[in-house]
Amino acid sequence: SNLCSLTSTTQDVSHVSVAVFTSHTPSDFTRAPLGIRNHSSATTPLREHMMVRVLIAAIVARSSNAFLQSATRTARRGLAARVLPPHLETVKADVAGGDALLLDVREPHEWAAAHFASATSAPLSALQQGACPKEALDATKRLYLHCAAGIRVHPAKAALEALGCDDVVALQEGISELYELGFDDLAE
């Protein structure tokens, strides 16, 4: 009886050629799908077992190679992502030099969960009611705004401009993206 039937393929995997044969009878191996060659060597359970092991090793080698290539691409993207775009380099330098403030317009519970060490809390809900941190009203400083996803910064900018702030810049990047880019450390 036929205990083991394997689909025949020939693959070059990591410099290892593997041919898997379909066993019809113990003495007849036909190379599928071509069906051109008959191999006269008789099969044994040990031989079938070895062919299966070679096939598995080839699949693992191929999978490992694909995984390593994928991991390498991901690592390269990760390293590239750690380079701050020029506009964020400017923001970081302005804030560090004291020429600007970084305002986090997320709500207090979001601020409590995580915030940048260099940021000042200015929740959008408070800004829309006319409340603003006094340091944000310093006309000599540029205000950079960030939120969770770069959406709430736009109504926050309008609210600050209504309060008399002239130099307000809404950042398109949210806190997660800024953190992943290495913009600033989170406050302890």
C-alpha positions, 0 to 999 in steps of 0.5 A: 500500500502507499503510505506516503504520497508527496507532491513532486517539486524541484526547488533551489533553496539556499543552494540546496536542490531538493527533489520530492517524488510521488510514490505510487508503488514501492519500486516505482518513483515518478517525477511529477508533474512532468512524469518523464522519469522513472527511478528504478531504485526501490524505496524503503521507509527510511528513504521516504523518511529521509526525503521528507526530512530533506524537504522540511529542512529546505522549507525551514531554510527558505522560511528562515532566509525570508524571515531574516530578509524581512527582519533586516528590512524592518530594522533598516526602516526602524533606523531610518525612522529615528532620523528627525525630519528637518522641521522637527529638528527646528522645533526641537532646537527652538524648544530646547533654546527657550525660543518656543514652547511645546504645548500638548493640547490633549486632555488631562487624562491623556497628559497624565498617562504620558507626556513629553518632558519638554511639553506644557499642558494646554488641553483643547477643552480649556483653550476653547473656554479661554483658559491658557497657560500664562507662559503661552501668552508670551508674545516673544515665543513661538508655540508648537502644538501637538496632540495624539494624532495631529487633529486637535491641534487645528482647533487649538491653534484657532483658539490660541489665535483668538486669545491673541497668540500670533506665532502658532504652529500645529504639528501634523505628527501625534505624540506616538509618532513624535516619540518613535522618531526620537523627538523627546523623552517622556516625563517620568 
